[in-house]
């Protein structure tokens, strides 16, 4: 019956049917022939949702390129998958990698393609990068970009405004001097925030790396001399570090600072209004803005006025998108085209505003209205500082084998904060062990 019905249809109807089928076949063919760009990442939660929405929008905007995302639980899982990949077909075209403070080592991998090489043949037009070229993140020694600086973040101090009001602290904001903050934490603990006056998930960043940057001190001494007189780079954790870590140990002991129990625990507790103050990455900002009932703001990290009159800016951290090599010219063009789309002012501004990562371009920063910063403390001031050339001690640092050194620093701080080692002993052992690790070949 169906066959007879079709054959009995009028010619215009049959022609319409065949035309519709032709359009469907053409659409399927176009989708099938679209260049695929595989992107591996370790984003999660709120920021993953923002990225997925951008990718869907890109895929809908044209039919020549289709971006496919593959997520991993963490950076280690991404690295393991890259190592396990046997050939170009098994690898992504673009991959998110955390900053390891020695990007040249990543760029020398045989399957990596420095971004500046990709963009020489496929330039991103009219986009000016936001973060100063003198910041070492994702750049080589000549200032050339090695990766797409998309997930750049800085540590900030978030605070629950309601908790400060409940403790009768006026103004309801944390003191940016460490000793002044200590008194406020006692008041918070005694007035409603006993369970969690302060917590952080940035132990090494706050207590070592950015203790230097924010107090305008060198984090690591550069190597000097040549030949027999050569002196390698070394860490010198002086009285500033000893004083600070000793105070942090006392804060944990007196329960005005709570150590997080595991990955992401600290940020979740703040989002759930359990903690009054959180020192964490700026990339949590978008998540916190959408947390129900959370009235919060943020400010810069504390500093010691005895060391510096004006606090410096923290080092840029986070991750970037790296391009892999060995692909046809058409695929390289597709990869660069997707990155160029992310760099468009509206798209880059959307990413900045909804996540808390630093702006990708100057245009994205300019496209962000003043209303975005309302109620967010000095966030605009903190962000704008990174478009300017940084002070010598705030440009960043390059240390071979730093992932292993950082892991050792983390464990050392854990031991000290647990009360199992005094600050002076812990820091001396950390400096000595770091010196040994710097002499070893990075794995």
N, C-alpha and C positions, 0 to 999 in steps of 0.2 A: 504494500500500500504506500509506503513512504517513497519507494522508487517511482511508482506511477505518478504520485503527486508532484514530485520534482520534475519529471519529464513532461508533465502536463502544464507546468507553469508557463506564463507568458515570457517572451524573449527578454523584455527589459528586466524582469525579475531575475531570470537566469543570469543575465549579464551582470546584474548587481551582485549576485551571489559569488560569481567567479571573481569579480573585482574585489570583493571583501576578502576572499581567500587569498588573492594576490597580495593585498596589503598586509595581511597577517603573515604570509610567508616572507615578505620583504622585511617586516619588523623583526621577525625571528632571526632572519639572516643578518640584519644589522647588529642585533644584540649578540649573536653568536660570533660575529667578526670583530666586535669591540676589543680593543687592547685591554688586557687585564693587568692591574697593578695590585700586587699583594703587599699588604702592610701588616707587619707584626708589631704588637704593642703589649705593654703591661699596665695600661690604664685600668681603673676600676671605679665602681660607684658612680658618683655624680659626674665626674669629669669624663668617664667613658660614655655616659649618655649624651653629653654635649658633643663629643667627637663623633659618635655614631650618627647623630642628627646632621652634623655638617657633611659627613660622607654621603649620607642618603641624599642630601640636597645637591651635592656635586654630581652624583650618579644620575639624578633626575634632570640636571641642567643640560646634559648633552648625551649623545649615544656613541661617541668614539672611544671613550675610556670608561671602564668600570673598576672601581676600587673595591677590593675584598679585604676585610679585616679578619685577623686571627689574634685572639687574645691569649695571654699567658698570665699565670698567677703573680709572677714577679720578674724582676730583671734577671735573676739567676736562671730561671726557666727559659727565658729568651736566649740567653747566652748558650745554654746547653743545646737548644734546638739548632742554633747557628753552627755550633761545632759538629753536631751530628749530621747536618745536611751534607750530602755527598756531591752535589753539583748545583749548577745555577738553577735548574728546574725545581730543586728542593728548597731553595732559599727564597726569602721575600725580596721584593724590589726595594722596599723602604722598611726600616726597622727602628723602633725606639730603643735607645740605649742610654742608661744612666751615665752621668759624667763620672769618669774615673780619675780626673785631674791629670791625665796624660793622653789627650786625644790623638796626638801624633801616632801613638802605638796602635790605636784602633784603625787609623787611616792607612797604616802600612799592611794591614791584613790583605791577602791577595784577592779577596772577594769584596773589598770595600772600594767605593769611589768617592773621593773628597767632593764635597758639595760645590766648591768653586770650579772644579773641572766640569761637573755636570752643567753648571749654569753658564760656563763659557760658551757652550754650544746651544744652550737653551735658556737664555737669560730671562729673569723675572723683571719685567719692565716697570719702571716708575715706583718701585718699592725701596724705601730706605729703612734699613734695619734700625730698630729702636735702641738696643743696648750698644753702648760705645764699643768701637773696634778695639779699644785698649783693654777691655775685659777679656780675659783669656779663655773663657768658657767656649768650647766647641771651635776654637780657632788655633791655627798653628803659630809658630814663633814669628811669622811674617804678618800676622793679623788676618790671614785668609780663613774664611769659614770652611770648616771641615764637615759640618752637619747643619741641618735646618733647625734654628734655635727656637723651637716651638713650645717646649715644656720647661721654660726657665722659671725658677722660683727663688724666693728668699725667705729666711726665717723671720717671723714676726711674733709679737706678743698679743694674743687675743684676750679679751676680758669680758666677763658677764656683767653688764651694767646693773642688773637687778641685785646681784650679789654685793656689789660695791655700795649700792644704796642701802641695802639691808644692814651693812656694817657701818653705816653712817660716815662713809669716807667721802670727803668733799674736796675737790671734784671727784665724781665717781669714775676714776681712771687710775691705772697703776703708775707708780713713780718709776721714772726711767733710770734712777740711780739704784744700784743693787741694794745698798744699805737702807734706803728709803722704802724700797719694795718689801724688804724684810718686815718692817714695822706694820705695813699694810696687811701682809699675809697673816700676821698674828691677829690683827683685828678681824680679818675675814674668818679665820679659824674659830674665833670666839663668838662670832655672830652669824651663824648659819652655814658656814662652809667648812666645818670641821673635817668632813670626809675627804675633801680635796681642795685645799686652798690654791695649790699650784701643781701642775704636772707638765711634762714635755715628752715629745718623742724625738727630740733633736739633741741627744746627749753630746755627741762628738762635735756637732756643728756649733752648739751654744757654748759649751765649756772648754773647747780647745780652738777650733778653727776661727770662729767669729768672736771669741773673746779677744783674739788678736785684731781682727779687722775693725770691730766696733770701737776698740780702744786705740786704734791707729798704731798698732804694733806689728812687727814682722811675725808671720806665723812660722816661717822656716828661714834659717840663715842660708844664703846662697853659697855655693862652693867658691873657694878662693885659691889663688896660686896655681902653679904648674909644676910638674915633675915631682921631685922629692919634697918640695914645699907645698904641694897641693893639699888642700883641706876640703873634704867632701861637705856637701850640704848636711845640715844637722838641725834638730829641734833643740831649742833652749827654753825649757819651761821654767821661767824664772819666778820671782816672788809674786808677780801678778797672778800666775796660774796656781801657785801654792795657796795663796790667800783665797782665791776664788773657790777652788775645789774644797778647801777646808770648810768654807762657809756652806757650800752645797751639802757636804756630809752632815753638817750640823742641822741643816734644814730638814733633811730626810729623818734624822734622829729625833728631831722635835716635832715631826709630822706636820710641818707647814709646806712641805713639798712631797708629793707622792710620785714614786717611780711607776711608769706604766707597766702593766703586767704582760704585754705582748704587742705584736705589730698592730697598729691602728687603734689600740685600746684608748690611748690618751685622747685622740681626736673624737672618738665616739663618746667618751665620757663628757667632753665639753659640749658636743652637739646635744647631748641628753640633759644638759644643764646641771651636771653633777659637780663640775669643777669651776672655780671662780676665775682662774687664769690658766692659759695654755700657751706655751711657746712651741710653735709648730710652723709648718711650711705655709707660705701664702697661697698655695694651690688648694688649700682647704676652704678658702674664702667663699667660693660659690656654693659649696655644700652647706656651710653654716648659714648663708643667707636664706637658704630654703628650709632650714630646720625649723620645725613648728615651735612657736613660742619662745625662741631664743633671741633675746635682746642683747646684742654684743657690739663691740667695736674692736679696734686694733691700734697698736702703736709699735714703735721700733723696739729693738732689744735694749735691755739695760746696759749701763756702762759705769765706769769708775771715774768720777771727775778728778780724782787725785792723779790719774794717769793721762787723761785727755780732757781738755776743756769742752771740746765739741765732739760728740760721738761720730764715728765713721759709719760707712755703710757696710752691711754684711756682704760676704762673697755671694755671687750668683751660683746657684746650684740647680739641680733638677736633671732633666734629660733632653735629648735632641733626637731628631729623625735623621738617620743615616741612609745614604743611598748605596746599594750594592752594584757591583760591576758585572760585565760579561753579557749585557743585554743588547739586542738590536737597537739601531738608532731610533726606530719608531717607539720602542719601549722607553728608552731614555727620555724622549720628548714627552711621552705620556706621563712619566714620573714627574718631570719638571713642571708639566702643565698642571698637575694636581697640586703641587706645592705652590705654584703661582696663584691658583685659585684660593688656597688657604690664606695667602698673603694679601688678597684683596681687602681694602680698608674695612668694609662692612663685615666680612667673614672673620678677619683678624680681630676686629673690635669685639665681635660677638664672643670669640674664644677668651679674650682677656677679661671681659666683663663678667662672663658666666663661670669662670674657673678661678681666677686669682693668679694665674701664670702672668709673668710680665708681658707687656705688649710685644708683638712680633715686629711691628714696623712703627715708624714715626706717624704714619698716616692712621694707624689703628688707635694710637694714643690721642691724636688730634680729633678723631671721629667719636671719641667718648665724651658725652656731655658732663657738665659739672654736677648734674643731679645724680649721676652714678655714685659719686663719692660722698653723698650726704649721709651722715651718721657713721662714717667709717674712719673717724679719727684723722690721722695724718697720712692716710694711705696714698693720696695723690702726691704728696711731697716725697714719700718713700719711693714711689714708682718713678717719678720724674728724675730723681737723682741718677738713675742708671742710663739716661740718655747723655749725660755729661761724662767727660773724661774723669776716671776715678783717680783717687790719690794712689801713690805708689804701693801702699800696703793693702789696698782694696781691689787690685786688679785681678786677683786670683793667684793660683800657684800651680806649678807643674811638678809632680812627684811620681817617678816611676814606681810601679808596684803599689800604688796607693790603696787600691781596694783591700789588700791584705793588711796594710798598715792601719787603715781605718777600722777594720774589724778588730785588730788588736787593741787599738785605742778604746773602742767600745767596750770590750771585755775588761780592760783595765779600769775604766770608769765605773763599770758595774760593780767590780770588786771593791773599789774604794767607797762608793755610795752605799754599799751594803754594810759598811763599817768594818770590813776585813783588812783594810790597809790604810795607813795615814796618807794624806795628800802628797807629802814630799817624797815618800818611798814610791808611791804609785807613779808619779810623774817622772821620776828618774828612771825607773824601770821601763816606762813607755818610751822615753826618749832614746834609751840605749837599744831597745829592741827595734825601734823604727830605723835607727842607723844601720843595723844589721840587715833589715829587710830591704832598705834602699840599695844595698850592695848586691842583692840577689837579683837574678834575672826574673822579670815578671812572668808569671805563669799564664 
